[in-house]
Amino acid sequence: MKSLILLVFGAGLVVGSAYYVHDSKRSNTVPPETTGPAQAGVADEQSTASIAPLRPQPLPSATDESKAQPALNLPAIPHNTQVDKIALTRAVDLLVSPQATYEQKRSVWKQLKESGTLDLAIRDLEERAANNPASPECAASLGQAYLQKCGTISDVREQGILAMQADKVFDTALSLDPSNWDARFTKAVALSYWPATMNKGDEVVQHFLTLIQQQETQPAQPQFAESYVWLGDQYQKAGRLDDARTVWQRGMTFFPEQNQLKSRLATSP
């Protein structure tokens, strides 16, 4: 039974991470109830803007979020070739930086996988989390790293173990900072893919409600629109069609040009 739960949990969390990490522009469908292994690790067809060759760049500040992403290209590293430790350290520095944008972090995750340095980044993040146990950013980034690793392997049991580790460190991040968006959003998305028999629906809804309450007290960020999309999808899946439409409409008041919200409202009853 424990092994079965582990596999189901891993499959659900991998599916959720695939949506969060690889495809922020989801199709106009309600998430299915998934019990089998996810098709994770698919190349990102909608990648972020191209990144220039590696050159020293300062980490972004809170006032630089609208500027071009920092150049952190990590070229593929052949076997027996020394890793560019400076570039790798800078990449991980950005992942744990509270000032880095959502899109910047997505771009770095993509580069780490393409350069074959994801395992090295995981070791770095594990060390940082151990040395900085009060840092929610380190814990949240480590959880993301474990999910990224899930997308590169095919062994479902190994995926399940990594997924359990990710969920645990997300909980750690949220215990340190309940407003950590990455940790709560990714956890909620993953739980939304658990089968209905696991009765996670109410918990998923509560996470998205909490996210929306927190978001509306902060300056708007493009990724915040996803919380309204996903919460509406959960209501729709539960047959609460009026609630789903109300949530999508509320999201439109903050993100009137968001295509997913437009599509949901255009096709809802």
TAPE-V972485 format. One record per helix or strand. SS is the DSSP state (helix for helix, strand for strand). FROM is the first residue (numbers start at 1). TO is the last residue. Records with the same first field share a line. If there is no record, write none. Layout:
SS=FROM-TO  FROM-TO
This chain:
helix=2-22  62-64  85-95  102-115  118-131  136-150  156-176  181-191  196-198  201-215  222-237  241-254  259-267
